[in-house]
């Protein structure tokens, strides 16, 4: 059987530990979580030039010259018609608030540029095309959504 002094010492030690834990929780401030926001310049995109050459490079808001022929190249992404399959779509970006790049215009092969707010439609059946996983806008939106969750 423990002595009275040992019991008192144990109770004092447990009380001191509990007090220190409570005090630490009250005065401890959570450190802000560092948020890493990916921009278009941090994402490697697929590019295709007007001459048909395909290459990969880091994204940028403006078109870039093709490494092989010097013609203007735009980022490309895949859209899909539920009936007729995949279309490669060229993208032009615009720099918005705080330097955030957003898609401004889309272009189907050999077609005119259309506003990014408009739905792209299949040339054969007129159904709306759906974005696929490698869409640069989806990559950027995913990094913004991760930031918003924090």
C-alpha positions in Angstrom: 0.0 0.0 0.0 1.5 3.4 -1.0 2.2 5.9 1.6 0.2 9.1 1.9 3.1 11.2 0.7 3.4 9.0 -2.5 -0.3 9.4 -3.2 -0.2 13.2 -2.7 2.9 13.4 -5.0 1.1 11.4 -7.7 -2.0 13.5 -7.5 0.0 16.8 -7.6 2.0 15.5 -10.6 -1.2 14.5 -12.6 -2.8 17.8 -11.7 0.2 19.8 -12.9 0.4 17.9 -16.1 -3.3 18.5 -16.7 -3.0 22.2 -15.9 0.0 22.5 -18.3 -1.9 20.8 -21.1 -5.0 23.0 -20.6 -2.8 26.1 -20.4 -1.0 25.2 -23.6 -4.2 24.6 -25.5 -5.6 27.9 -24.4 -2.6 30.0 -25.3 -1.4 28.0 -28.3 -2.3 29.6 -31.6 -2.7 27.5 -34.7 -0.1 28.3 -37.2 -1.6 29.3 -40.6 -1.4 26.6 -43.1 0.8 27.5 -46.0 -1.4 27.3 -49.1 0.3 26.5 -52.4 -1.7 27.8 -55.3 -0.8 26.4 -58.7 -0.9 28.8 -61.6 -0.9 28.0 -65.3 2.9 28.5 -65.2 3.2 25.5 -62.8 1.3 23.1 -65.0 2.7 21.3 -68.0 0.3 21.5 -70.9 -0.1 19.8 -74.3 0.5 22.3 -77.1 -0.2 22.1 -80.9 0.9 24.6 -83.4 -0.9 25.8 -86.5 1.3 23.4 -88.5 0.2 20.4 -86.6 3.3 19.8 -84.4 2.6 18.5 -80.9 4.7 19.2 -77.8 4.5 19.6 -74.1 5.6 22.7 -72.2 4.8 24.7 -69.1 1.6 26.7 -69.5 1.5 30.4 -70.1 -1.3 32.9 -70.8 -0.1 33.9 -74.3 0.4 31.5 -77.2 4.0 30.4 -77.9 6.0 29.7 -81.0 6.3 26.1 -82.0 9.8 24.7 -81.3 9.9 22.9 -84.6 8.5 25.4 -87.1 8.0 28.7 -85.3 4.2 28.9 -86.0 1.8 30.0 -83.3 1.0 27.1 -80.8 -1.9 27.0 -78.4 -2.6 24.6 -75.4 -4.9 21.8 -76.4 -7.2 19.7 -74.3 -9.6 16.8 -75.0 -13.4 17.2 -75.1 -15.7 14.3 -75.8 -19.0 13.9 -77.6 -21.1 11.1 -75.9 -21.9 9.8 -79.4 -18.9 10.6 -81.7 -15.9 10.5 -79.4 -12.9 12.7 -78.7 -12.2 16.2 -80.1 -8.9 18.0 -79.5 -9.8 21.6 -78.6 -7.3 24.6 -78.6 -7.5 27.0 -75.7 -6.7 30.7 -75.4 -6.3 32.0 -71.8 -6.8 35.4 -70.4 -5.3 36.8 -67.2 -7.9 37.7 -64.6 -8.0 38.9 -61.0 -4.7 38.5 -59.2 -2.9 37.1 -62.3 -5.1 34.0 -62.3 -5.4 32.5 -65.8 -8.8 31.4 -67.0 -9.8 30.0 -70.4 -11.2 32.8 -72.6 -11.8 31.0 -75.9 -12.0 27.5 -77.3 -11.5 26.3 -80.9 -12.4 22.9 -82.5 -10.0 21.8 -85.2 -10.4 24.0 -88.3 -13.2 26.0 -86.6 -13.6 29.5 -85.3 -12.7 30.7 -81.8 -15.7 30.7 -79.5 -16.1 32.3 -76.1 -15.3 30.0 -73.3 -18.6 30.7 -71.6 -20.4 29.0 -74.5 -20.7 25.2 -74.7 -18.7 23.5 -77.4 -20.9 21.4 -79.6 -20.2 18.3 -81.7 -20.0 19.2 -85.4 -21.9 16.0 -86.3 -24.8 15.8 -83.9 -24.8 19.2 -82.1 -24.6 17.6 -78.6 -22.6 19.5 -76.0 -19.0 18.3 -75.6 -17.8 17.3 -72.2 -14.4 18.1 -70.7 -12.1 15.3 -70.2 -9.6 14.7 -67.3 -6.6 16.5 -69.0 -8.5 19.8 -69.3 -6.2 22.6 -68.2 -9.1 24.5 -66.7 -9.9 21.5 -64.6 -6.3 21.3 -63.4 -6.4 24.9 -62.3 -9.8 24.7 -60.8 -8.8 21.6 -58.8 -5.9 23.5 -57.2 -8.3 26.4 -56.4 -10.8 24.1 -54.8 -8.1 22.5 -52.7 -7.2 26.0 -51.5 -10.8 26.9 -50.7 -11.2 23.7 -48.6 -8.3 24.9 -46.3 
